[in-house]
Amino acid sequence: MHAYVYKSLRKQGAYVFLAEREAFDRVPPPVLEQLGRLEFVLDVELTPGRKLAQANVDTVRENLVSRGFHLQMPPTGAADPMTEDWGTDA
């Protein structure tokens, strides 16, 4: 299965995977509005067992078949470096 990946220029770390290139009509308008302008970044073959950086390939494939798109949002909590254990406690 082939996917076309677009990044949000408004929401850092948010990506939309589409089953068809530029098929933005498959994405609900409120989602598109929240993401703002999208920029094409990659076309990729989603074979079973393929590793993706922040998504499960099986989930992405299922969403592409059932919805025509998959939304990948940035991980939560990773943006705040103060939440990490720095090992400085006495």
C-alpha positions as CSV (number, residue, x, y, z in Angstrom):
1,M,0.0,0.0,0.0
2,H,1.3,3.4,-0.9
3,A,0.9,6.6,1.2
4,Y,1.5,10.3,0.6
5,V,2.7,12.2,3.7
6,Y,2.1,15.9,4.4
7,K,3.4,17.9,7.3
8,S,1.4,20.7,9.0
9,L,3.1,24.1,8.8
10,R,1.0,25.3,11.7
11,K,1.3,22.4,14.2
12,Q,4.8,21.1,14.5
13,G,5.1,17.4,14.5
14,A,1.7,16.8,12.9
15,Y,1.5,14.7,9.7
16,V,-1.3,13.6,7.5
17,F,-0.9,10.3,5.5
18,L,-3.2,10.1,2.5
19,A,-4.1,7.0,0.4
20,E,-4.2,9.2,-2.7
21,R,-2.0,12.2,-3.5
22,E,-3.7,15.5,-2.5
23,A,-7.0,13.8,-1.6
24,F,-7.6,16.4,1.1
25,D,-11.3,16.0,0.7
26,R,-11.0,12.8,2.8
27,V,-9.8,14.8,5.8
28,P,-12.6,16.4,7.9
29,P,-12.6,20.2,7.4
30,P,-12.1,20.9,11.2
31,V,-9.0,18.8,11.1
32,L,-7.6,20.6,8.1
33,E,-8.4,24.0,9.7
34,Q,-6.5,23.1,12.8
35,L,-3.5,21.9,10.8
36,G,-3.3,24.9,8.5
37,R,-1.3,24.6,5.3
38,L,0.1,21.2,4.5
39,E,3.3,20.6,2.7
40,F,4.2,17.3,0.9
41,V,7.2,15.6,2.4
42,L,7.2,11.9,1.3
43,D,5.6,9.1,-0.6
44,V,6.2,5.8,1.0
45,E,5.3,2.1,0.5
46,L,3.6,0.8,3.7
47,T,4.4,-2.8,3.7
48,P,3.4,-5.0,6.6
49,G,6.2,-5.0,9.2
50,R,7.7,-1.7,8.0
51,K,8.9,0.5,10.9
52,L,7.7,4.1,11.1
53,A,9.2,6.6,13.5
54,Q,6.0,7.4,15.5
55,A,3.2,5.3,14.2
56,N,2.3,1.7,13.9
57,V,2.2,0.7,10.2
58,D,-0.8,-1.6,10.6
59,T,-2.8,1.2,12.2
60,V,-1.8,3.6,9.4
61,R,-2.8,1.0,6.8
62,E,-6.2,0.4,8.4
63,N,-6.9,4.1,8.6
64,L,-6.0,4.6,5.0
65,V,-8.3,1.8,3.9
66,S,-11.2,2.8,6.1
67,R,-10.9,6.6,6.1
68,G,-8.5,7.5,3.3
69,F,-6.2,9.3,5.7
70,H,-4.3,8.8,8.9
71,L,-3.5,11.7,11.3
72,Q,-0.2,11.6,13.2
73,M,0.0,14.1,16.0
74,P,3.2,15.0,17.9
75,P,4.0,12.9,21.0
76,T,2.8,14.5,24.2
77,G,5.1,15.5,27.0
78,A,8.3,15.3,24.9
79,A,8.4,19.1,24.3
80,D,9.1,20.0,27.9
81,P,12.7,19.2,28.9
82,M,11.8,20.0,32.6
83,T,9.8,16.8,32.8
84,E,12.9,14.6,32.3
85,D,14.9,13.1,35.1
86,W,18.3,14.9,35.0
87,G,19.7,12.9,37.9
88,T,20.7,16.0,39.9
89,D,18.6,15.2,43.0
90,A,20.8,14.7,46.1
